[in-house]
Amino acid sequence: MALVQDIRTTEFGIASFFAGIVDAIARRKVYRETIRELQSLSSRELDDLGLHRSMITRVAQEAAYGK
């Protein structure tokens, strides 16, 4: 009986491990896309958004990973 419980716990652990990897990949994709999109804007467009080029990395981190 204990072996069955160990297997179930291991399966859940493996599933959550891979779910964490998928989540990390998705967040990294959001980060890269945000950087790419903001860097493609002109300084005027960034100014209209209230951003400076030096803020792009921080904004991308907040978009992907939260504050």
N, C-alpha and C positions, 0 to 999 in steps of 0.2 A: 504494500500500500504506500509506503514512503517513497518507493521508486517512482510510482505514478505521479505523486505530488512533485517530486524533484524534476521530472520530465516536463510537467505543466509549467512549473516556475521557470525552467530553462527556456521553454518555447516562448513564454511571455517576455522574458529577458531579451531573447534574440529578436523578437518582433519589435520591441521598443527600441532596441539598438538600431535596427534598420530604419525604423520610423524617424529616429533622431538624425540619421544620415540623410534621409530624404528631405527632412525639414531644413537641415543645414545647407543642402544644395539649393533648395528653393530660395532661402534667404540670401544666399550668395548671389543667385541670379538676379534677384530684385536689386541688390546693392550694385552690381555691375551695370544693369540696365539704367538705373537712376543716374549713376555717374556718366554713362555714355550720353544719355539724353540731356542732362544739364550742361555737359561740356560742349554739346553741339549748339547751344544757344549763344546768341551774341551777348555782349556786355549790356547792351540796351535791354534786351529781353530779360536777362537776369536781374537788372535793376528794377524793371517793372514788377518782378516777383519779390523784390526786396532782398535779393541775394547778391553776394559778391563771389567771385570765382574761388576765393579762399574758403568759402563755406560749403562747397560742393561735397567734399568728403564727409563732413559732419551730417549734412542733410541726407546723404545716401545711407549712412550708418543708422540714422534715426528711422528712415523709411524701412530698412531691412530688419533691424534688430530692436527697434524701440529706443526709448530714452534711457 
